[in-house]
Amino acid sequence: MSEPDPAGSDLLLAVDGPVATLSINRPAKRNALTVAMWRRLAEVCAQLDADPAVRVLVVTGAGPSFCAGADISSLSEDEAVLKSVVSAAERALRNLPMPTIARISGHCFGGGNQIAVACDLRVADTTASFGVPPARLGVIYPVSSTRALVELVGPAAAKRLILTGQPIDAAQALRIGLVEQVVAPDELDAAVAELVAAILPLAPMTQVAGKELVNLIADGGDADAAFEEWTARWRLSADGVEGPRAFLARRPPVFSWRREPAAGPEPG
């Protein structure tokens, strides 16, 4: 298991075999996000994208809160720069090829809610509360964040969250589809571990392709073309043979496909 990444103490990345855990680490500030943390989030996502051994990412918060939102001091930043940095981080998290899971307890407001929505799956405990508070601060919620919220909970629930700014509890979040599972606080780690354990034995190509296709469909992209490309890769892969062969032999499949690491930035 790798030690937590010291390069960004407010965001700690630890990798244990195929599972990476990213911890938002400002518990004294309820994990409020600074502009530097948003930038660091995009960098961490690029690091994970370049590591084909990572199969699952769990995002969590240090202490009792997931993330209480933006550090208010960040609102003094240039608005265009702030929106660009936040949107880039959200996009980087959403577009990671591996499944991502938000492990949520306590406050999940503003920027914390944006991070949770950018993940693929969300597991919360009963202490969790969720809110979209820009109307309380007189700022405009970003288009990318609004779109992702609407895709997840639908227009009516998104409007209620944005127009009222009122927080909702975990039970309400479950009812509107903001989270997929709610458990007791002492069951949260086990619930996340169970979800990770359900993901890891399955075909990674199917998961990576499936996530890409879902995102393309949601974004109005060319999912048909992507499907054809993935099908061509599947036909040439060992896993395309292993799955049916294992099924016929009544044994668990052993999938070996690994995604290509993302290309790093070109040297300047």
GIHUJO-V116467 format. One record per helix or strand of 2 or more residues. SS is the DSSP state (2 for helix, 1 for strand). FROM is the first residue (numbers start at 0). LEN is the number of residues. Records with the same first field share a line. If there is no record, write none. Layout:
BEGIN
SS: FROM-LEN + FROM-LEN
END
This chain:
BEGIN
1: 10-6 + 18-6 + 55-6 + 98-6 + 106-3 + 120-5 + 128-3 + 167-2 + 180-3
2: 26-3 + 34-15 + 71-5 + 78-16 + 110-8 + 133-4 + 142-11 + 154-10 + 169-7 + 184-16 + 203-16 + 222-14 + 238-11
END
